[in-house]
Amino acid sequence: MIKSKSGSRLRYLLLILIALLIVSHDSTAANSEYVYELPAIYSEVTSARAMGMGGAYQAISNDGGALRHNPAGLAKVKRIEFAGSMISFKRTADVTSQGIKYRNTTDRSRLSALSFVYPFPTFQGSMVVAAGYAVPWMEDRINRRRIEIFSPAEAWDQETYEDGRVGEWSGAFAIDVAPQISVGLRTSIISGNYYTDRRLVQPGNPGPRLINDFEISGFTGAMGVLAKYNKIRFGATIELPRWIKWKSQQSDGSGFETSIPSQKIDIPFSFTTGIASTWSSWLLTADLRFTDWTQIEYGNPPRPIRFSNEDTGTDFAYRQTLDLHLGFEYLLDRYVGTGLRLRGGFAYEPVPYDILLHTYDPYSSDDDLWQTADYTTEKTTWSLGLGLLIQSSMTIDLAYATSSYTREIAVLSEDHSENKLLVSMAFRAE
């Protein structure tokens, strides 16, 4: 009897150890593959006009949305502007794990952005300052899937609940350096919180639980340029690395609690270029964004897994990505006289994280914890939008976007989709 109890305790301790390993990895979505990289991968578009055009806003950016896209575009704002946005989203992950299908759905509504833009009176050219708060990283998800612990005959469900927001407090400055050329600079303070609750369960047998409460801080910035030639506009932005630090409190839900030392991570810079052209009542725009995710740098240990095999350094977990964004806007004003605009867009954003957590046996040293995932479809987004100008001083913009991607390994497949509705309002002083 004593031997049986000891074996049971040993097994329970092993389960806790496994949960500790699992907690650092989230297989629910590409933008939080590893909790260290929480505010790293995909960022939400916080302007409804930009979202409606597939995020292709680099060469336009003539409103508060320039804070997130191209700070040089702020130089084109001619009146004092107050703006805000709200987002509502639904995330669904259809997971097939160990032959069992799970549907995980999360619905949330959040504040997306607030901004203030002030153009100084000038004799010629433009000089503009702006400040704002945006929440480009929203980490709300629910996930359930099957994992093997000791053998295929002993499998558990892994349940994960996530809640959190990581935002940027930004200030920006833009000027015209030539009649058709503007430059801008943005600096941002990153701050936010992230909560995870993970547990292993079997029917009638709750297993170990691990809770993490993260506090995230950091800073970043961006430099941009905007140029115009006849009816064509060009834009380019270098987004500086995100220097991020986080600390957390960890508990098991039963009173045990411990503090995790502060960790650091540097997210690599991105370079975005865009072009826009007007023709009659049409505005056409396109962006390309390059990010070398292999340049992620970690600070003090423990360090996240960057390879599927740390001993040999093979199968690097990250890759370079080139995102494509396309969009259009059509002005209906000549027909209805209210400044009504119709928008549409498309975005192709390859998933930068190439490694997926695989089921494993803790007694076997030969079984890999990680495998390279096969992305049968990369992340694609289709969007529609609508804009309305009211008495030349107020704009209301709505955008709807739907995105999806699919990935799989031998015994695990994931179909991810997300539907978003973003509403923006702006007021401009006369």
Secondary structure, DSSP 8 states (H G I E B T S, - for coil): -HHHHHHHHHHHHHHHHHHHHHHTB--S-GGGSBGGGTTSS------HHHHHTTT--TTT--SGGGGTS-GGGGGG--S-EEEEEEEEEEEEEEEEETTEEEEEEEEEEEEEEEEEEEE---SSS-EEEEEEEEEEEE--EEEEEEEEEEETTEEEEEEEEEEEEEEEEEEEEEEEEETTEEEEEEEEEEEEEEEEEEEEEETTEEEEEEEEEEEEEEEEEEEEEEEEETTEEEEEEEE--EEEEEEEEEE-SSS-EEEEEEEEEEE--EEEEEEEEEETTEEEEEEEEEEEGGG-EE-SSS----EEETTTTEEESB-EEEEEEEEEEEE-HHHHSS--EEEEEEEEE--SB-EEE----TT-SSS-SEEE-EEEEEEEEEEEEEEEEETTTEEEEEEEEEEEEEEEETTEEEEEEEEEEEEEEEEE--
